[in-house]
Amino acid sequence: MRTFHLHRGWREPDGLITAHTTSGRTIRAASASDAVSAALSEGEFLLTDDANLAWLTNEDGALVWSLRLDDENTMPSA
């Protein structure tokens, strides 16, 4: 089993991440894919008024997954 850490924070429109909140949640999983599945099941933690970004890091601190919770569709209309 590998160790992953789930974080959340606020990402401004310019990309700056503020209000970094570390969850204190450690996810133990066999793979990054399994850890992402476990992170997505943390709905109560992910869906808060003070966060619009969630991300998962591995035991080395490398980013393995991120999700911006309020992304809008930026595809140009035809």
C-alpha positions as CSV (number, residue, x, y, z in Angstrom):
1,M,0.0,0.0,0.0
2,R,1.1,3.5,-0.8
3,T,0.3,6.7,1.1
4,F,-1.4,9.7,-0.5
5,H,-2.6,13.0,1.0
6,L,-5.8,14.8,0.1
7,H,-5.8,18.6,0.2
8,R,-8.2,21.4,-0.6
9,G,-8.0,25.1,-1.1
10,W,-9.2,28.1,-3.1
11,R,-8.0,28.8,-6.6
12,E,-8.4,32.3,-7.8
13,P,-9.4,33.1,-11.5
14,D,-5.7,34.0,-12.1
15,G,-4.6,30.5,-11.0
16,L,-3.2,31.6,-7.6
17,I,-4.1,29.1,-4.9
18,T,-5.0,30.6,-1.5
19,A,-6.5,29.4,1.7
20,H,-4.5,26.1,1.4
21,T,-6.1,23.7,3.7
22,T,-4.6,20.3,4.3
23,S,-7.2,17.8,5.1
24,G,-5.3,15.7,7.5
25,R,-6.7,12.9,5.5
26,T,-4.3,10.2,4.5
27,I,-5.4,7.8,1.9
28,R,-3.8,4.4,1.8
29,A,-4.2,2.7,-1.7
30,A,-2.4,0.3,-3.9
31,S,-2.2,2.8,-6.8
32,A,-2.8,6.4,-7.7
33,S,-6.0,5.4,-9.5
34,D,-7.3,3.7,-6.4
35,A,-6.4,6.8,-4.4
36,V,-8.3,9.1,-6.8
37,S,-11.4,6.9,-6.4
38,A,-11.1,7.1,-2.6
39,A,-10.6,10.9,-2.8
40,L,-13.7,11.3,-5.0
41,S,-15.7,9.4,-2.3
42,E,-14.8,12.2,0.2
43,G,-17.7,14.3,-0.9
44,E,-18.3,16.1,2.4
45,F,-14.7,17.1,2.5
46,L,-14.5,18.2,-1.1
47,L,-17.8,20.2,-1.3
48,T,-17.4,23.1,1.0
49,D,-17.9,26.8,0.7
50,D,-14.3,27.7,1.4
51,A,-12.7,25.4,-1.3
52,N,-13.0,25.1,-5.0
53,L,-9.9,23.0,-5.6
54,A,-8.9,19.5,-4.4
55,W,-5.7,17.7,-5.1
56,L,-3.9,14.5,-4.2
57,T,-0.2,14.1,-3.6
58,N,1.8,10.9,-3.2
59,E,4.3,10.1,-0.5
60,D,7.0,12.2,-2.3
61,G,4.7,15.3,-2.4
62,A,4.2,15.0,-6.2
63,L,0.8,16.0,-7.6
64,V,-1.1,12.9,-8.8
65,W,-4.6,14.4,-9.3
66,S,-6.4,17.6,-9.1
67,L,-10.0,18.8,-9.5
68,R,-11.2,22.4,-9.8
69,L,-14.8,22.2,-8.5
70,D,-16.2,25.3,-10.2
71,D,-14.6,25.1,-13.7
72,E,-16.9,26.5,-16.3
73,N,-17.1,25.1,-19.9
74,T,-14.6,27.2,-21.8
75,M,-15.1,25.6,-25.2
76,P,-15.9,28.2,-27.8
77,S,-19.5,28.1,-29.1
78,A,-20.0,27.3,-32.8
